[in-house]
Amino acid sequence: MSEIEQRLEELERLGLGRRLRLVSGPQGPTVLLDGKPVLLLCSNNYLGLADHPRVREAAADAAMRWGVGAGSSRLVSGTMTIHGRLEERLADFEHSEGCLLFGSGYLANIGVIGALAGRGDVIFSDELNHASIIDGCRLSRAEVIVYRHRDMEHLEWSLRRHGRRDGGQRRLIVTDSVFSMDGDVAPLADIAELADMFEACVVVDEAHATGNLGPGGRGAVAEAGLEGEIDVIVGTLGKALGSYGAYACASAEMIRYLINTARSLIFSTAPSPPAAAGALAALELLQERPHRVQRLRSNARALRRALAAEGFPVADVEMHIVPLIVGEERATMRVCQEAIARGAFAQAIRPPTVPSGTSRLRLTAMASHTASELELAASVFGEVARDLGIEPASMSPPLLERATAIEELETAEAEVAEIEIARLRREPLFDGGGIPSVPFDLDDEGTSAIPADLDAEDAPTAPFDFERELQSVRAA
């Protein structure tokens, strides 16, 4: 047995074997998977534009006009009219001075990161960043500091300890905006504030936010009100925009710098004209018909509510990425295979894509789904889990759900504190005799603070311990 065969057998034994699945037809709500019709619940064609007639027609016209391939790299003869048009529209869409197309999101991240940090510099990277960011950090030869996921205290501590101690080092903070495997969002405002404090450059990958978050689907940076404050925004043409390729938006000066230093741009063939034209048509549709973004958000909520009705621990929010964390790799594969047999396809995601012990099905809603299709898919996943002895409610809640629970508790805690402070400011705590001026169970109008529909036996006997609940949620 060869070494390669041994490695393959070991992967299969660990439940980490992979194979290509053949999808027939466009990336619509229903596809033929290895010849079997299934509901598609794992495509990144979020807005349903990959097979839109106008996008198809634009790509076909571009092939007839400019040919199928660009023929060369961007700096030789590969930059064509259609590339310039798309870059102009993307820069306008992102409210940026300039834009630069890359062949793929992987190439964009490798090129941008390598151009902004090198040997002797320091990169600060979220621990759950996409593999393309991780590889870009490694290839840059910079010192890489991995900070805990969305943990701004850890990032600040790391920034204080690393870089610029003896002058000259560049600092680069790089993060996904929407994390592809969990669907949670980076605290971009806090990152921008820290970057300003520590003179760091910031790169944000909007791959899973473009077309989904923010005003007009412009992404998480726009939603956070940080347009013009992020050094480089990386986006993809292969997800919500239904085509293939990627882009970087930045200042005109930064774009000129990337043209001269991003190796994955300099040494790769330019994106194909049909892909660029298709993306341009999709971008025009997104801007002309923003209701698609609203439809995606509505469908995301419908999917989450249907899954919650089946007992899965998912939050009632509008995030389109919904992980169902099974845990063990082989069990995850069994759920995936059985769901496919019953007509619903969501790929099993296992290490090294996700940490060991967190294997999952990664579900994604699309604007082209119907509510009934999403409800049917949720019922399939619920039935499969229970038939395999997995109680949906016992599955680990994804990071987004944990963060939502923490934020709700923190908000409630803050509201209670604010009410109490306001009351104390209005009223003296004690009267002259040292007796509280109002009973503790009365509200500001002097009526009972206990709801009328509660019996005395149902009334809380002790104040709610927010700190304990916060610790419990965080520990989970």
Secondary structure as UniProt FT lines:
FT   HELIX           3..13
FT   TURN            14..15
FT   STRAND          23..24
FT   STRAND          30..33
FT   TURN            34..35
FT   STRAND          36..40
FT   TURN            46..47
FT   TURN            50..51
FT   HELIX           53..66
FT   HELIX           74..78
FT   HELIX           81..93
FT   TURN            94..95
FT   STRAND          98..102
FT   HELIX           105..116
FT   TURN            119..120
FT   STRAND          122..126
FT   TURN            127..128
FT   HELIX           131..140
FT   STRAND          143..147
FT   TURN            149..150
FT   HELIX           152..161
FT   STRAND          171..176
FT   TURN            180..182
FT   HELIX           188..197
FT   TURN            198..199
FT   STRAND          201..205
FT   TURN            207..212
FT   HELIX           215..217
FT   HELIX           220..223
FT   TURN            224..225
FT   TURN            227..229
FT   STRAND          232..236
FT   TURN            240..241
FT   STRAND          246..250
FT   HELIX           252..261
FT   HELIX           263..266
FT   HELIX           273..288
FT   HELIX           291..309
FT   TURN            310..311
FT   STRAND          321..327
FT   HELIX           329..341
FT   TURN            342..343
FT   STRAND          344..345
FT   STRAND          348..349
FT   TURN            351..352
FT   TURN            356..357
FT   STRAND          359..364
FT   TURN            367..368
FT   HELIX           371..387
FT   TURN            388..389
FT   HELIX           392..394
FT   HELIX           399..426
FT   TURN            432..433
FT   TURN            440..441
FT   TURN            444..445
FT   TURN            452..453
FT   HELIX           456..458
FT   HELIX           466..475
//
